[in-house]
Amino acid sequence: MDYSIAVQPTPNPNALKFVLNVPLKSTDSAVFKTIDAAKGVPLAAAILNVPQVSEVYFSGRFLTVTQSGIGNWDELEGLIKTAIQMHIADHNPDFDLSADKVGGTIPLTGELAKINAILDSTIRPALQRDGGDLEVISLEGDVLTISYQGACGCCPHAAMGTLYAIQNILQDQYRPGIQVQLG
């Protein structure tokens, strides 16, 4: 099979989105920040081995690569494409890292299910178009803690504007007093 790779910019100057014509992650998403975390996913490990690459985020048919901020995208883009081409034929999009997560994932029941449904319909599509996403970490009283993933992880827009947008939407559609913070 021929593989195509389209590269798209993101609002984060330190992240690029690589869109392929084959699935990279069948369900959910995955974030890799270290070679050790990428064990069992050779494609992620190969990209993390590229100098200045600090994170790889897999979702559906795209992956987002974040660099340290001192790398040259013209050089890095070619190295990342080469890593993808060398490993895509053997890549398994059904990889599951849930056993490796400390504490597992948050069950999507009750209040968290309501919050995630709102985020799924309002916020996540825009974040994913830009090569990122968010994960709900906890809900304690009226404080929701989230973590950004992919291009959103170190994006200056995510830290302020997007965080306030998430909070405003949840205050409007979920509960007026809810506060959203980064974890």
Residue pairs with C-beta under 8 A, 6 or more apart in sequence:
1 22
1 89
3 20
3 21
3 22
3 84
3 85
3 88
3 89
4 20
4 21
5 18
5 19
5 20
5 81
5 84
5 85
6 18
6 19
6 20
7 16
7 17
7 18
7 19
7 77
7 81
8 16
8 17
8 18
8 19
8 131
9 16
9 17
10 16
10 17
10 64
10 130
10 131
10 132
10 151
10 155
11 130
11 151
11 155
11 157
12 66
12 130
12 131
12 132
12 151
12 152
12 153
12 154
12 155
12 156
12 157
12 158
14 66
14 67
14 68
14 69
14 154
14 155
15 64
15 65
15 66
15 67
15 131
15 132
15 150
15 151
15 153
15 154
15 155
16 64
16 65
16 73
16 76
16 77
16 80
16 131
17 62
17 63
17 64
17 130
17 131
17 151
18 62
18 63
18 64
18 65
18 80
18 81
18 84
19 61
19 62
20 61
20 62
20 63
20 84
20 88
21 61
22 61
22 88
22 93
23 60
23 61
23 93
24 43
24 58
24 59
24 60
24 61
24 62
24 63
24 91
24 93
25 58
25 59
25 60
25 93
25 95
26 93
26 94
27 94
28 59
29 57
29 58
29 59
29 133
29 149
29 150
30 41
30 44
30 57
30 58
30 59
30 95
30 97
31 55
31 56
31 57
31 58
31 149
31 150
31 153
32 38
32 41
32 44
32 45
32 48
32 55
32 56
32 57
32 58
33 48
33 54
33 55
34 48
35 45
35 48
35 49
37 44
37 100
38 44
38 45
38 48
38 56
39 45
40 95
40 97
41 91
41 95
41 97
42 87
42 90
42 91
43 83
43 84
43 87
43 88
43 91
44 56
44 58
46 83
46 84
46 86
46 87
47 53
47 56
47 63
47 65
47 80
47 83
47 84
48 56
49 83
50 65
50 76
50 79
50 80
50 83
51 71
51 76
51 79
52 67
52 68
52 70
52 71
52 76
53 65
53 66
53 67
53 68
53 71
53 76
53 80
54 66
54 67
54 68
55 64
55 65
55 66
55 150
55 153
56 63
56 64
56 65
56 66
57 63
57 64
57 65
57 66
57 131
57 132
57 133
57 149
57 150
57 151
57 153
59 128
59 133
59 150
60 128
62 131
63 84
64 131
64 132
64 150
64 151
65 76
65 80
66 150
66 151
66 153
66 154
67 73
67 76
98 104
98 105
106 112
106 136
106 137
106 138
108 116
111 139
112 136
112 139
114 174
115 136
115 139
115 144
115 170
115 174
116 136
118 169
118 170
118 173
118 174
119 134
119 136
119 166
122 169
122 173
123 134
123 162
123 165
123 166
123 169
124 133
124 134
127 133
127 134
127 148
127 150
127 152
127 162
130 151
130 152
131 150
131 151
131 152
132 148
132 149
132 150
132 151
132 152
132 153
132 155
132 158
133 148
133 149
133 150
133 152
134 146
134 147
134 148
134 149
134 152
134 166
135 146
135 147
135 149
136 144
136 145
136 146
137 145
137 146
137 147
137 183
138 144
138 145
138 183
139 145
142 175
142 177
142 178
142 179
143 178
143 179
143 180
143 181
144 170
144 178
144 179
144 180
144 181
145 180
145 181
145 182
145 183
146 166
146 180
146 181
146 182
146 183
147 182
147 183
148 155
148 158
148 182
152 158
152 162
155 162
159 182
163 180
163 181
163 182
166 180
167 178
167 179
167 180
170 178
170 180
171 177
171 178
